[in-house]
Amino acid sequence: MSSDHKAITDRTFEFAVRIVKLCQVLNESSGVAKTLSKQLIKSGTSIGANAKTVNS
């Protein structure tokens, strides 16, 4: 597979890592940003688990 066409599992893992980093920053805030980070971490990382299940 060429570097331009990464496997879906690789792309979803990289996406999840970016989501976790974003949520770490948002979690340092208060109010709405902190509340949103809790939901974003759940939804943003679940795609990797779903993609892994489909490709297994």
C-alpha positions, 0 to 999 in steps of 0.5 A, spaced: 500 500 500 502 506 498 503 512 503 498 516 499 493 510 501 493 508 508 489 503 511 483 505 514 485 502 521 491 507 520 487 513 519 482 512 524 488 511 529 491 517 527 484 521 528 483 518 535 490 520 537 488 527 534 482 527 538 485 525 544 490 531 544 484 536 542 480 533 548 486 534 553 486 542 551 479 542 551 479 539 558 483 544 561 478 549 560 471 550 564 464 550 562 462 548 555 469 546 552 470 541 558 463 538 557 464 538 549 471 534 550 467 529 554 463 527 548 468 528 543 473 523 546 467 518 546 465 519 539 472 521 536 475 515 538 469 510 537 470 510 530 477 506 530 473 501 534 468 500 529 473 500 523 477 495 526 470 491 527 468 491 520 475 490 517 476 483 522 
